[in-house]
Amino acid sequence: MCFTPQISFIIFAIEWILGFIVLWKTPKGKYRGIYILSALILFCLGAYQFSQFMLCISLDANFWGRFGFLAYNILPALGLHFAYSLTNRKNLSIYLVYSFPIFFGLIAVLSKDFVARVECSTIYIIVDHSWSVMWGNIYGLYYAFFIVLTALVFLDAIKTEKNKQQKKIFKVGLIGILAFTVPTFILVMIFPALNIAFPSILCEFAVLFAIFLFYMIGLIEKSHPR
């Protein structure tokens, strides 16, 4: 067995354990939605890692390739929704935000040969999709734009927030985003050939965001006890 399934399964277990702990801690009232969104992010991160595990050990690459895509496809929208909710920003259309992952998700589900190729290496997994270069670029823009926008929401909140504890929570959120995106982009820039494995590498680094997210929940719980 290559290293990838082992690493993926360990990350999956960590992220789902953290997700269940967050659900267990979920309070009633104002912060209930924040906790639920946090748990959903952790479960989706874990679901993607589980799909990577299954791609390496099962024969149904088509199912697990689609499953993994659907898991990481919704993450930027969940992250943006989480950032807006936590920072009390009101000018966000939830329907518009989730229309993007729903649209791309439908393409993945309805396309007959959406998963074109799967390759399990010792560090990452390559999953080629059958859509055109144009659609691949459009999807990349959606993914990158939502991540950048989420970071900007936290950055703006840090600048305007007066409460020191709340400011600390927002700083942890921003650091969490940078902790998994910056190393991924640096790695891809140094080794351009890894661009094809971008989702796999990004979501492996995303375990860092999962840890920061769990820490944020701890700070919220400390600031606003049940």
QUIQUIQUI-V237739 format. One record per residue. N is the residue number from 1. RES is the residue in one letter. SS is DSSP state (h for helix, s for strand, l for the rest). OMEGA is omega in degrees with one decimal (* if undefined). BURIAL is I if it has 9 or more other C-alpha atoms within 8 Angstrom, else O. Layout:
n = {N;N}
res = {RES;RES}
ss = {SS;SS}
omega = {OMEGA;OMEGA}
burial = {BURIAL;BURIAL}
This chain:
n = {1;2;3;4;5;6;7;8;9;10;11;12;13;14;15;16;17;18;19;20;21;22;23;24;25;26;27;28;29;30;31;32;33;34;35;36;37;38;39;40;41;42;43;44;45;46;47;48;49;50;51;52;53;54;55;56;57;58;59;60;61;62;63;64;65;66;67;68;69;70;71;72;73;74;75;76;77;78;79;80;81;82;83;84;85;86;87;88;89;90;91;92;93;94;95;96;97;98;99;100;101;102;103;104;105;106;107;108;109;110;111;112;113;114;115;116;117;118;119;120;121;122;123;124;125;126;127;128;129;130;131;132;133;134;135;136;137;138;139;140;141;142;143;144;145;146;147;148;149;150;151;152;153;154;155;156;157;158;159;160;161;162;163;164;165;166;167;168;169;170;171;172;173;174;175;176;177;178;179;180;181;182;183;184;185;186;187;188;189;190;191;192;193;194;195;196;197;198;199;200;201;202;203;204;205;206;207;208;209;210;211;212;213;214;215;216;217;218;219;220;221;222;223;224;225;226}
res = {M;C;F;T;P;Q;I;S;F;I;I;F;A;I;E;W;I;L;G;F;I;V;L;W;K;T;P;K;G;K;Y;R;G;I;Y;I;L;S;A;L;I;L;F;C;L;G;A;Y;Q;F;S;Q;F;M;L;C;I;S;L;D;A;N;F;W;G;R;F;G;F;L;A;Y;N;I;L;P;A;L;G;L;H;F;A;Y;S;L;T;N;R;K;N;L;S;I;Y;L;V;Y;S;F;P;I;F;F;G;L;I;A;V;L;S;K;D;F;V;A;R;V;E;C;S;T;I;Y;I;I;V;D;H;S;W;S;V;M;W;G;N;I;Y;G;L;Y;Y;A;F;F;I;V;L;T;A;L;V;F;L;D;A;I;K;T;E;K;N;K;Q;Q;K;K;I;F;K;V;G;L;I;G;I;L;A;F;T;V;P;T;F;I;L;V;M;I;F;P;A;L;N;I;A;F;P;S;I;L;C;E;F;A;V;L;F;A;I;F;L;F;Y;M;I;G;L;I;E;K;S;H;P;R}
ss = {l;l;h;h;h;h;h;h;h;h;h;h;h;h;h;h;h;h;h;h;h;h;h;h;h;l;l;l;l;l;l;h;h;h;h;h;h;h;h;h;h;h;h;h;h;h;h;h;h;h;h;h;h;h;h;h;h;l;l;l;h;h;h;h;h;h;h;h;h;h;h;h;h;l;h;h;h;h;h;h;h;h;h;h;h;h;l;l;l;l;l;l;l;h;h;h;h;h;h;h;h;h;h;h;h;h;h;h;h;h;l;l;l;l;s;s;s;s;s;s;l;l;l;l;s;s;s;s;s;l;l;l;h;h;h;h;h;h;h;h;h;h;h;h;h;h;h;h;h;h;h;h;h;h;h;h;h;h;h;h;l;l;l;h;h;h;h;h;h;h;h;h;h;h;h;h;h;h;h;h;h;h;h;h;h;h;h;h;h;h;l;h;h;h;h;h;h;h;h;h;h;h;h;h;h;h;h;h;h;h;h;h;h;h;h;h;h;h;h;h;h;h;h;l;l;l}
omega = {178.3;-177.0;-174.3;179.9;-179.4;179.1;-178.4;-178.5;178.7;179.3;176.3;-178.5;179.6;-175.5;178.7;175.4;177.6;179.0;179.4;177.1;178.4;177.5;-179.8;-178.7;-173.1;179.8;170.8;174.3;-168.1;-172.2;-179.3;-179.8;178.9;-179.8;-178.5;176.8;177.9;179.9;179.5;177.4;179.8;180.0;179.1;174.9;179.3;179.4;177.3;179.0;178.1;177.9;176.8;177.2;-177.5;178.3;-177.8;-174.6;-178.9;179.2;-176.7;-178.0;-178.4;-178.9;-174.8;174.2;176.5;-179.4;179.5;177.9;-179.7;-179.1;-177.9;179.7;-175.4;-174.3;179.2;179.1;177.3;179.9;178.7;177.1;179.0;-178.1;179.3;-178.9;-177.4;-177.4;177.4;173.0;-174.7;-173.2;179.5;175.6;-179.7;-179.1;179.5;-178.7;-176.4;177.5;-179.7;178.9;177.3;-179.9;-179.4;176.9;178.4;176.6;-178.9;-176.6;-172.6;179.2;-174.2;-176.8;-176.0;178.1;-175.4;-177.2;176.2;177.7;-179.8;178.9;-177.4;-177.5;-175.2;179.7;176.2;174.8;177.0;176.7;-171.8;-178.4;-174.7;177.6;179.9;-179.7;176.3;178.5;177.7;179.4;178.2;177.8;176.5;-175.1;-177.6;-177.8;-179.0;178.6;179.0;179.9;177.1;178.0;179.7;176.9;178.5;-179.4;178.6;179.5;178.1;-177.9;-172.3;-176.4;-180.0;-178.5;-175.4;-179.1;177.3;178.3;178.1;178.8;-180.0;177.5;178.1;177.6;179.3;179.3;178.7;178.5;-179.3;-176.0;-179.2;179.8;-176.4;178.7;179.9;-179.1;177.9;-179.3;-179.3;178.3;178.9;-179.5;-176.4;-179.3;-179.2;-177.5;-178.9;179.6;-174.5;-178.6;-178.7;-179.5;179.9;-176.4;172.8;175.2;-176.6;173.9;175.9;177.2;178.6;179.9;177.8;179.0;178.5;176.9;176.9;178.9;176.6;177.7;177.8;179.6;179.4;-178.0;-176.7;-178.0;179.4;*}
burial = {O;O;O;I;I;I;O;I;I;O;I;I;I;I;I;I;O;I;I;I;O;I;I;O;O;I;O;O;O;O;I;I;O;I;I;I;I;I;I;I;I;I;I;I;I;I;I;I;I;I;I;I;I;I;I;I;O;O;O;O;I;I;O;I;I;I;I;I;I;I;I;I;I;I;I;I;I;I;I;I;I;I;I;I;I;O;I;O;O;O;O;O;O;O;O;O;I;I;O;I;I;I;O;I;I;O;I;I;I;O;O;O;O;I;I;I;O;I;O;I;I;O;O;I;I;I;I;I;O;O;O;O;O;O;O;I;O;O;I;O;O;I;I;O;O;I;I;O;I;I;I;O;I;I;I;O;I;I;O;O;I;O;O;O;O;I;I;O;I;I;I;I;I;I;I;I;I;O;I;I;I;O;I;I;O;O;I;I;O;O;O;O;O;I;O;O;I;I;O;I;I;I;I;I;I;I;I;I;I;I;O;I;I;I;I;I;I;O;I;I;I;O;O;O;O;O}
